[in-house]
Amino acid sequence: MSMVNVDQVSFTFPASGMKIMENISFGAEKGEFVSLMGPSGCGKSTLLRIIAGLVPPTSGKVMYLNRQVRGPTLGMSFVFQDFALLPWLTNIENIKVGLSLTTLTDEEKTEKSMELIDRFGLTGFEDYYPNALSGGMKQRVGIARAIASEPQVLLMDEPFSALDELTANTMRSDIMFMLQSKDISVNSVIMVTHNVEEAVELSDKIVVLSTKPAHVKEIRSLGLKGPRNKRSKEFNDIVDEIYAAIAKE
């Protein structure tokens, strides 16, 4: 079952006329984790925002469950690289922002947010402000906010790049554990990353983009079973192949 289908998407900045991407097509199936990779500045984050409905494409279209995306969609949520928490709100209030478009009562929003506080190991910090948290805890709040509305597709823009490697490893494990949980609504993930090892560790499929104007150079289905051994020859062979695909002209 196709959750998201990107169909011949192109984008040109209206003010400068600079073409960022052209004719990009790929899909994300139910249960699939897709990573977008490519050189810096090739438009990966812009493409993710187009998928989310935050930026309209110049041409082409994005389909979510066979409906064209024309703006932000309740079924898809976004996790930002820089956490994007509102500093004047407490952590639980930040999570409740993710429920702002739902029909839940305020009491129900609080109850659901407290459940997420507990799930993400933030108990005791619900009434703290974001500036009192470590980077890893801030991203936990950001992810909790993103899944609060029970989206089916989670879009993540370099969610671990601002974290130290130990915290990032923990967060990757937490994300995979969360996605395997039957009481989580997320069916598919599309993630932008520069980290090849991270992409191979997490992904079912990697979409490699060229320099701008970006086009799809390669779509690689990994076929690796989890949990993945990052020291195995098979894992490292795929890492080398993805590096080569990114570097290839």
N, C-alpha and C positions, 0 to 999 in steps of 0.2 A: 504493500500500500504506500503510495507516494504522499508524504507529508508536505514537502516543499519542492516546487519545480521552478528553477530559474531558466527562463526561455529567451535566448538571444538578447540578453540585457546589455545595453550600451549606456554610457554616461559621459556627458561633456559639461564642464563647468560653464554656466551661462555667461558669467561676467568676462572670463578670459578666453572662452572658446577652446580651452585645453581639453582634448579627449583623454579620458582616464581609462576607460575600458570599452571593449567592443565585442558584441556577439558572444557573451558568456552564457553557457548553458550547462547545467548539472542538476541533479536531484538529490534529495535526502529521503530515504525510505523509512518506514516505521521501524523503530528499534535501531536506527543507524546513527553512528557518531561520525560526522564529517568535519575534516579540518581543511581550512583554506590557507595555502602557503604561497609564497612568492617573494621577490625582492622588496626591500623597503620602498614605500612610495608607489607601489603598483596599484593601489586602490582596494586592498582587501577590506579595510574598515568601512570604506564607502560602500562597497558591495554588501557588507553585512547590514548596513543601515538601509540600503535599498530593500533587502529582503525583509527587514523589520517594518517597512512602510514609513520610515522616518525621512527618507529622501526618495523622490520619484525618479525613475530611470528616464533617460532621454528617449530611449526606444526599448522595445522588448517588454517583457512582463514577468512578474513573480506570481506563482499560484500557491496558495495554501489550502490544502484539502479541496483542490479543484475550484477554488474561488480566487479571483484575481485580487492581489493585495493592492489597495489604493490608499492606505494610511495605516496607522498603528492598529494591530489586530489583537484581540483578547487572547487568542490561542497561541501567541508568540510573545516571549519575554526576553529582555536584553540584560546582559551582565557586562558592565563597563570595566575597562582596564584600570581606570583611576578611581574605582569604587563608586563615584558619583553620589555619595550620601549627602543629605542636606544637613549642614552642620548645626542648624538651629533646632533640629528635631532630635529627640532621644532615639536610641536604637530601635525600640519597639515602634515608635512613631514612624521611623523610616521604613520599617517592614510594612506597616499599615498603609503606606503610600501605594504599595503594590496591590492593595485591595480597593483603591479609590474608585475604580470603575465598576465594582461589583455591587450587587443589591443587598449585601449583608448589612445588618444593623451594626452600630458601633460596638456593641457588646460582643457580637459574633466576630467582628474584625479583631478585637482585642484577644478573644479566646484563640482564634486561629494563629495570630501573631505569637502568642505565648507558646503554642505548640511548636512553632518553628524556632523560637528562641531555644527551647529545650532540645530540639532535634539537632541544632547546629552548635550545641555546646556553649551557649551564650547566657545560660541561667545565672542570674545575679548581676548581669550587665544590661538588662533591659531598659533601665532608667538612666544609664550613662549616655553621654553624648559621644559622637564618633571620634572626637579628638582624644578621648581617653583610651582608645583601643589600639592594638597593634595592627599592622597591615593585614595579617591573616584574619584577624577577627573582623576587621572592616569588610573584607571580601566575603566572609561568612554572612554578614548582615546583607550585603549586596545580593548574594545568591538567594538568601531567604526571601528578600523582597521580590526577586524575580520569579520565584516559584509559588509565591503566596496566592496568586490568582489562578493557580492550577493550569498553567499553559501546557500545550502538547509539544511545543517546540521551544527549546532554549537556545538563544543566540548569545555567544560569548566572545568578546573582543579582547584577546590577550589577557585572560582573567588572572593569570598567575605571574605575569612578567614583572609586576611591581613588588613581588615577594622574594624573600631570600629563598635559596634552594631547598632548605630543610622544610620550611613552611609550605613552599610550592608543592613538594612531594606529598606532604600530608593532605593538602587541599585536593590534589589529583586523586588520591586514594578515596577521600571523602566523596568527591563527585561521582566516581565510579560506583561506590557503595550505594550512594543515594539513588542513582539511576537504575540500579538493580532492585530497588525496593518496590514492592507491588503497590504501596500506598502513595507513590509519587506519580503525578499525572504526565510527566515529561516522557514523550515517546521518541524524540529525535533531538540531536544536538548539532549545531553548526558552530564551529569555533575558528576564529582567526588566531594564528600563532606563528612566531618566527622560530620556535624551538622544534627542530626536526625530531629529536628523541621524544619530546612530549607528544607530538602528533602521532608517532608510531606507537607509543605506549597506549594512547587513548582511542585512536580512531579505527573505524571500520573502513573508511575511505578517505583518501587525501586528494584534494583538487589543487594542482600546481598551476599558478598563474605566471605569465610572462611579465617583463617590464612594461610600463605604460606606453601606448594604450594596451592595457592588459587583455590577454585572451587566454583561453585554457590551453596549456601546453600538454598536460597529462592528467588523467584521472586514474588513480591507483587504488584498487581494492586490496586490502591487506590480507584477509583470510587467516589472521592469527587468533588463536584462542587465548582467553584470559584465565588467570592473571599472566601477564607477559613477562618473560625473563629478559631484562635489559642486557644481560651478559651473554645471551645465547647468540650463536652464529647467525641464525635465521633473523633475529631482531636486528643485529648490526648490519647484515647484508641489506636489509630493507632501508635502514637509515642511510647507508651509503648510496643506494639507488635514488632515494628522494633528494639527497644533497646534489647528486649528479643531474637530476631532472631540473632542479631549481637553477643550477649554474649553466645548464645547456642553453645556447643561443637559439 
